[in-house]
Amino acid sequence: MTKKKRFSRQWIFTGLIALAAATFFYIGFRQHRQWRKDHVLLELKPFQTARGWGYNIYTDGKVYIHQDIVPALPGNKGFRTKEDAMAVGTKVYERLKAGQVPAVTAEEVQAMGISPQP
């Protein structure tokens, strides 16, 4: 075998290995991105304000929803108790997890027995 043929085969073999490695890397990268889209970390945490209570919903450690007033009810008043804030926050949290619009209506808030801070 001539030196030229051996050199040529060596480069073809090296090129095939590089192509296979790049393909596996690309497939792994795409699967990781899809997994990250499907597995978002959600956290619900209450907080106290001058108006009462509120809640934050975090996605991957960043504030996604900051709710410091009772939603869907007139006025800008906070929740009376931490438990009230968590009840509404839990409803919104569950809707986010289910892929629904994260909103509550005035009827839903009133059905939970929640009224704003006086």
C-alpha positions in Angstrom: 0.0 0.0 0.0 1.3 3.4 -0.9 1.8 6.2 1.5 -0.8 8.3 -0.2 -3.6 5.6 0.2 -2.7 5.1 3.9 -2.8 8.8 4.5 -6.1 9.2 2.7 -7.7 6.3 4.6 -6.5 7.7 7.9 -8.2 11.0 7.2 -11.4 9.3 6.1 -11.5 7.3 9.3 -10.7 10.4 11.4 -13.5 12.3 9.6 -16.0 9.5 10.2 -15.2 9.4 13.9 -15.5 13.2 14.2 -18.9 13.1 12.4 -20.2 10.4 14.7 -19.1 12.3 17.8 -20.7 15.5 16.5 -24.0 13.6 15.8 -24.1 12.1 19.3 -23.3 15.5 20.8 -26.1 17.1 18.8 -28.7 14.4 19.7 -27.7 14.6 23.4 -28.0 18.4 23.4 -31.4 18.4 21.8 -32.7 15.8 24.3 -31.4 17.8 27.2 -33.1 21.0 25.9 -36.4 19.1 25.5 -36.1 17.6 29.1 -35.5 21.1 30.5 -38.7 22.3 28.7 -40.7 19.4 30.1 -39.3 19.7 33.7 -39.6 23.3 34.9 -39.1 23.7 38.6 -42.0 25.6 40.2 -42.1 26.9 43.7 -44.8 28.8 45.6 -43.7 31.0 48.5 -45.8 33.4 50.6 -44.5 36.8 51.8 -45.8 39.6 54.0 -46.4 43.1 52.8 -47.6 46.4 54.3 -51.0 45.5 52.8 -51.2 42.0 54.2 -50.0 38.9 52.5 -49.0 37.9 49.0 -47.3 35.0 47.1 -44.6 34.5 44.5 -44.4 31.7 42.1 -40.9 30.9 40.9 -39.8 29.1 37.8 -36.2 27.8 38.0 -35.4 30.2 40.8 -36.8 33.4 39.1 -40.0 35.2 40.0 -42.6 34.3 37.4 -45.7 35.6 39.2 -45.6 38.2 42.0 -49.0 38.6 43.5 -49.2 41.1 46.4 -52.9 41.9 46.1 -56.0 39.7 46.0 -56.6 39.0 42.3 -59.9 39.5 40.5 -61.4 41.5 43.4 -61.8 45.3 43.2 -59.2 47.4 45.1 -55.6 47.0 45.8 -55.7 45.1 49.0 -53.5 42.2 50.2 -54.6 38.8 51.5 -55.7 38.9 55.2 -53.7 35.8 56.1 -50.8 33.7 54.9 -53.2 30.8 54.4 -55.5 32.8 52.1 -52.5 33.8 50.0 -51.4 30.2 49.8 -54.9 28.9 48.9 -55.1 31.2 45.9 -51.4 30.6 45.1 -51.9 26.9 45.1 -54.8 27.2 42.7 -52.7 29.3 40.3 -49.7 26.9 40.8 -51.8 23.9 39.9 -53.0 25.6 36.8 -49.5 26.3 35.7 -48.4 22.7 36.3 -51.4 21.6 34.2 -50.5 23.9 31.3 -53.5 26.1 31.8 -53.8 29.9 32.1 -52.7 30.9 35.6 -55.6 33.0 36.5 -58.5 32.9 39.0 -61.9 34.5 38.8 -63.7 36.6 41.4 -66.2 33.8 41.8 -63.4 31.3 42.6 -61.7 33.6 45.1 -65.1 34.3 46.9 -65.9 30.5 46.8 -62.7 30.0 48.8 -64.0 32.4 51.4 -61.3 34.9 50.8 -61.8 38.6 51.3 -59.1 41.3 51.1 -57.4 43.0 54.0 -59.7 45.7 55.4 
